[in-house]
Amino acid sequence: MAVKPYTSVPEQVVSLGKGVRMQVLIGPEEAPHFLMRRFVIEPGGSMPKHTNQVEHEQFVLQGRARIGIGDKVYEVKPGDVVFIPAGVVHWYENVGEEPFVFLCMVPKAEDTITVVDAKE
């Protein structure tokens, strides 16, 4: 399908996170090279320190968050663009009073998520 409303795509709870949901907006059956996902992290929600085998290209749509990438921590807001290289430890923490919403594009490739430790 070339065009569809994002609201037609079911949300999935991301069990690794706290207060995190995801939609696969463009899945492996629709695109030959990349997947597009939409994440929502509720206020007070987070994703623990982890790594992926694939890089992430992200665009922040709504809210504010603290994102750790490697040994650096960034405060992000709507309009910010984020790049996370493959294999680099990263984590997310919603620091605002509204949902933190972002698009995440990843290559269509084998991926394994490895939790490094839980973010306190």
N, C-alpha and C positions, 0 to 999 in steps of 0.2 A: 504494500500500500504506500503510495507516495505522500498522501496527506491524511492526517487524522487528528482529532482533538486529543490533547494529552489526558483529558478527563475520561476518555474511553479505555485507558490502559489501567489494569488493576494494580493496586499498591501491594507491596509485600513488606512485612515486618522484617527488619534486619536484626536477627537474634543476637549477633555479635555486639550490637550497640545498645544504648539506653535511649529510648524515645526516638528511634530512627526507622524511617520507611523509605522504600525505593520503588520506582517504576522503571521498567525497561521500555523506553519510548521507541527505540529502534533496536530490534533484536537480531540475533545471528541469522534468522531466516529471511530478514529483510535487507540486509546490507552486506556487501562482500568483504569490507575491510575494517569497519569500526562499529561499535555499539554506542548508543546514547542512552544514558540513564538520568533520572531526576531523583535527587535525594531530598528528604525533609528531616531535619533534626529539630525536635521540639525544644522549647525553652528548658534549660537544665539538662538536656540530652547530650550524648557524647558517643564517640567511637574510640575504642582503646588503641594503644600503640600497636601497629601491625605493618606488615609488608605485603606487597603484591608482586607477581612476576611481570606485570604489564605496567606501562606508564599510564598516568592519568592527566587529561586536559580538562580543566574545570572552569565554569563561569558562574559567579555568584549572582543569584536573582533577587534574594530577599534576606533580610536579617543580618546579624553580625556573629562572627565566630572567631575563636582562636584556633589556628591550625599549626600543628608541629610538623615540620618537614626536616628530617635529619636532626641536627642539633639547633635549628633555628625555629622560633615561634613567630607567627604572623597574625595580626588582627586583620580580618577581611570583612568587606562590606559589599553591598550591591554594586555591580559593575566591575569588580575585581576579577582578574584572570589568574588561575593557579595552575602550576605545572608540578607534578610529582613524578620523578624518574622511577623506573622499574627498580624494585629491590630496596628502595629507601624507606626507612621507618617513618610513619606518619600517623597523626591522630587528629581528632576534631572535638571541639567543645563549644556548644552554643552559649554565648555570653550575653545574649540579648533577651528581650521580653517577648519576642515574636519568633515564629519558626525560622530556622536558617534553611534556605532552599538554594540548591545549586544543581547545575547540569554537569554531568561527568561523562566524558567520552574516553573510551578505551579501545585499543586494538582488539580485533576479533582473533584472539589467541588463547591458548591454554593459560589459566590463571589459578594460582593457589594463594589463599590468604593465610598468613602466618601471624598469630598474635604474639607480640613481643612481651608485653605485660599489660596489666590493666592500668589505665590512667586514673589516679585517685582524684 
